[in-house]
Amino acid sequence: MASAICALCGRQAESEDVPLTWATSVENGRKLHYCDVCARENVRSIEGKLDSVYW
């Protein structure tokens, strides 16, 4: 299984697991990941799409 890649900046997680500081969302049936930096900087545009676990 491939490691997580940020849907916004393309940064790849350092391990197979999605880091706890990253956010995930499900859009059109696909699970997307956002690195901690993108999740913070783009919180307004992706708000409402993020898993509640992140908050």
C-alpha positions, -999 to +999 in steps of 0.1 A: +000+000+000+013+034-009+019+061+017-004+091+020+000+120-004-014+154+003-042+163-021-032+199-022+006+201-022+016+166-031+038+161-001+042+124+008+039+110+043+072+096+056+056+063+064+028+040+052+005+054+078-013+088+076+002+110+103-021+120+131-015+156+123-028+152+088-065+156+080-086+133+058-118+138+039-140+118+016-150+134-016-169+117-044-163+084-027-125+089-026-105+094+006-082+124+003-054+134+027-042+169+036-009+174+053-008+194+085+004+226+068-023+225+040-050+216+065-042+246+086-037+270+057-067+259+037-091+252+065-117+275+051-118+259+017-119+223+030-140+229+061-170+207+062-152+180+042-128+170+069-134+140+092-146+151+125-118+132+142-094+160+130-113+186+151 
